[in-house]
Amino acid sequence: MSELLIRQFPCLSDNYGFLVHDPDSGETATIDTPDADRILSEAEKAGWSITQIWNTHHHFDHAGGNEAVQAVTGAKIVAPSYDRHRIPGITMEVEDGDVVSLGSHKAKVLYTPGHTMGHVCYHLPMDGLAFVGDTLFALGCGRLFEGTPAEMWHSLSRLAALPDETRIYCAHEYTEANARFALSVDPDNHDLQVYAAMVEGERARGEPTVPTTIAAEKAANPFLRPNDPAIRARLQMVDDDDEDVFAEIRRRKDSF
């Protein structure tokens, strides 16, 4: 089984587009459709034919290009069943635990409500990678537009339980701003300090900060660390439940 090829490129103001290509079968999936023209152009440059669209959630900067890409390529659209009335052109509805295939590569669907109520992620365990949409970001997490803090904390906990080496492809370049906030609630974390300095250098050179890894996020991302004694002490929440500490971190980020 050949290794998957991933083509990553900026879209819109701060989105990333991802094309995932299986050389053996010739199949290519686009993860969401933030910008149909850019996605089709990148596929043409690579010489790849898009056969599938894997949607993470219904927001326009993730599913707004579905019909345009499908019209050109005839691609199958895989999307969460919860969003059947909010995502155009779905041909395959998926729920938690379902498996979707790209050639012989298998992706397990993880239901991760919080950012939206229908959000899903796609974990390819044999390939050591996951496409997480707007649930988990490098040094951050998605804003809670539809779900509760408890739901989002449960979703993030599921992602944190993936193998440490899992490469995480999140959908936006938010890391520099996320690092500034993370340092405000966890300023003495050496791993975070090193991560933030690395991000500053990458962005100064115009380089992406995505993908990240589960290990890096568990060490430095405050949204995965509500049980950390230093964060709890700083928030004066030493005896609170993890989900309550998470909710306070999210509340502070919303107004940071």
C-alpha positions in Angstrom: 0.0 0.0 0.0 1.5 3.3 -1.1 1.8 6.2 1.2 -0.9 8.9 0.8 0.2 12.1 -0.8 -1.1 15.3 0.8 -1.2 18.7 -1.0 -1.8 21.6 1.4 -2.5 25.1 0.3 -4.0 28.4 1.7 -7.6 29.3 0.8 -9.7 32.4 1.5 -8.2 34.6 4.3 -6.9 31.9 6.7 -8.3 28.5 5.6 -6.3 25.6 4.4 -7.3 23.3 1.6 -6.1 19.7 1.6 -6.0 17.2 -1.3 -5.4 13.6 -0.3 -4.2 11.3 -3.0 -3.8 7.5 -3.1 -1.3 6.7 -5.8 -2.4 3.0 -6.0 -6.1 3.7 -6.9 -5.7 7.2 -8.3 -8.4 8.4 -6.0 -8.2 11.9 -4.5 -10.3 13.4 -1.7 -10.6 17.1 -0.9 -11.1 17.7 2.8 -13.9 20.3 2.7 -14.3 22.8 -0.1 -13.4 26.3 1.2 -12.6 27.6 -2.3 -13.7 25.5 -5.3 -11.6 27.3 -7.9 -8.4 27.0 -5.9 -9.1 23.3 -5.1 -9.7 22.5 -8.7 -6.6 24.4 -9.8 -4.4 22.6 -7.2 -5.8 19.2 -8.3 -5.0 20.1 -12.0 -1.5 21.2 -11.1 -0.9 17.9 -9.3 -2.5 15.9 -12.1 -5.0 14.4 -9.7 -8.7 13.7 -10.3 -10.9 14.6 -7.4 -13.2 11.6 -6.7 -14.4 12.4 -3.1 -15.3 15.4 -0.9 -15.0 14.7 2.8 -16.9 17.4 4.7 -16.3 18.1 8.4 -19.2 20.5 9.0 -21.7 22.8 7.4 -20.0 26.2 7.6 -19.7 27.9 4.2 -15.9 28.1 4.3 -16.0 24.2 4.6 -18.9 23.1 2.4 -19.6 26.2 0.2 -17.7 24.8 -2.7 -19.3 21.4 -2.7 -21.6 21.8 -5.7 -19.0 23.6 -7.8 -16.4 20.9 -7.3 -18.9 18.2 -7.8 -20.2 19.7 -11.0 -16.7 19.6 -12.5 -15.5 16.3 -11.1 -18.6 14.2 -10.3 -17.1 13.6 -6.8 -18.9 11.7 -4.1 -19.7 14.0 -1.2 -19.2 12.4 2.3 -20.7 14.4 5.1 -22.2 14.1 8.6 -25.8 12.8 8.7 -26.6 15.5 11.2 -26.0 18.1 8.5 -28.0 16.5 5.8 -30.2 19.6 5.5 -27.3 22.0 5.8 -24.6 20.6 3.4 -25.4 20.6 -0.3 -25.0 17.6 -2.6 -24.4 14.8 0.0 -24.1 11.4 -1.6 -22.9 9.5 1.5 -24.0 10.3 5.1 -21.7 9.3 7.9 -22.0 9.0 11.7 -19.6 8.2 14.5 -17.7 5.0 14.0 -18.4 4.8 10.2 -15.5 4.1 7.9 -14.8 5.8 4.6 -12.2 4.6 2.1 -9.8 6.2 -0.3 -8.5 3.3 -2.3 -7.3 0.8 0.4 -6.8 3.6 3.0 -9.5 3.7 5.7 -10.7 6.7 7.7 -12.7 6.3 10.8 -15.4 9.0 11.4 -15.2 10.6 14.8 -18.3 12.6 15.9 -16.9 15.8 17.5 -19.7 18.2 18.4 -19.0 21.6 19.9 -18.0 24.0 17.2 -21.1 22.8 15.4 -23.5 20.1 16.4 -22.8 18.0 13.3 -19.0 18.3 13.2 -17.0 15.1 12.4 -13.3 14.4 12.0 -11.6 11.8 9.8 -8.9 9.7 11.4 -6.7 7.4 9.3 -5.1 5.2 11.9 -2.9 3.2 9.5 -1.6 6.5 8.0 -1.1 8.2 11.3 -3.1 11.3 10.5 -6.4 13.0 11.1 -8.3 15.8 9.5 -10.0 17.7 12.4 -11.7 20.7 10.7 -12.5 23.3 13.3 -12.6 21.1 16.4 -8.9 21.2 17.3 -6.4 23.9 16.2 -2.7 24.2 16.7 -2.6 25.7 20.2 -6.4 26.2 20.2 -9.8 24.8 19.5 -12.9 25.9 17.6 -15.3 28.5 19.0 -18.5 27.1 20.4 -21.1 28.2 17.9 -23.6 25.4 18.5 -22.4 23.0 21.2 -21.7 23.3 24.9 -18.4 23.4 26.7 -19.0 19.9 28.0 -19.6 18.6 24.5 -16.5 20.3 23.1 -14.4 19.0 26.0 -15.6 15.5 25.3 -14.8 15.9 21.6 -11.3 17.2 22.3 -10.7 14.4 24.8 -11.4 11.9 22.0 -8.8 13.6 19.8 -6.3 13.8 22.6 -6.7 10.0 23.1 -5.3 9.4 19.5 -1.7 8.1 19.3 0.8 10.9 20.2 2.5 10.7 16.8 -0.8 11.3 14.9 -0.4 14.3 12.5 -3.2 16.7 12.9 -4.5 18.7 9.9 -6.7 21.6 11.2 -8.5 23.9 8.8 -7.2 27.4 9.7 -4.0 29.2 10.3 -4.7 30.6 13.7 -1.6 29.5 15.5 0.2 32.7 16.1 -2.8 34.3 17.8 -3.5 31.1 19.6 0.0 31.1 21.0 -0.4 34.6 22.4 -3.5 33.5 24.3 -2.0 30.2 25.4 0.8 32.1 27.1 -1.6 34.2 29.0 -3.0 31.2 30.8 0.0 29.0 30.9 3.1 31.4 30.8 5.6 29.1 32.6 5.1 26.1 30.3 8.5 25.4 28.7 7.0 23.3 25.9 4.6 26.1 25.1 7.3 28.7 25.1 9.4 26.7 22.6 6.3 26.0 20.5 5.4 29.7 20.4 8.9 30.7 19.4 8.9 28.1 16.6 5.5 29.4 15.4 6.8 33.0 15.4 9.7 32.0 13.2 7.5 29.9 10.8 5.1 32.8 10.3 7.9 35.3 9.8 9.1 33.1 7.0 5.6 32.7 5.6 5.5 29.0 6.4 2.4 27.1 7.6 2.2 25.9 11.3 -0.1 23.0 10.2 0.1 20.0 10.5 0.8 19.6 14.2 0.8 16.4 16.3 -1.2 15.1 19.2 1.9 15.0 21.3 2.7 18.7 20.7 -0.8 19.8 21.5 -1.1 17.7 24.7 2.2 19.3 25.9 1.3 22.9 25.0 -2.3 23.5 24.0 -4.2 24.9 27.1 -7.5 23.6 25.7 -6.2 20.0 26.1 -4.8 20.8 29.6 -7.6 21.8 32.0 -6.3 19.3 34.5 -2.9 21.0 34.6 -2.2 22.3 38.2 -0.4 25.5 36.9 -3.3 26.4 34.7 -5.9 25.6 37.4 -3.9 27.7 39.9 -3.7 30.7 37.5 -7.4 30.5 36.9 -8.2 30.0 40.6 -10.0 26.8 39.8 -7.9 24.2 41.7 -10.9 22.1 42.7 -13.1 22.4 39.7 -14.0 19.8 37.2 -12.0 19.6 33.9 -14.9 20.6 31.8 -15.5 23.7 34.0 -11.9 24.7 33.7 -12.1 24.1 29.9 -15.2 26.3 29.8 -13.3 29.1 31.5 -10.4 28.9 29.2 -12.7 29.0 26.2 -14.6 32.0 27.7 -11.3 33.9 28.2 -10.2 33.1 24.6 -13.5 34.5 23.3 -12.8 37.9 24.7 -9.0 37.9 24.4 
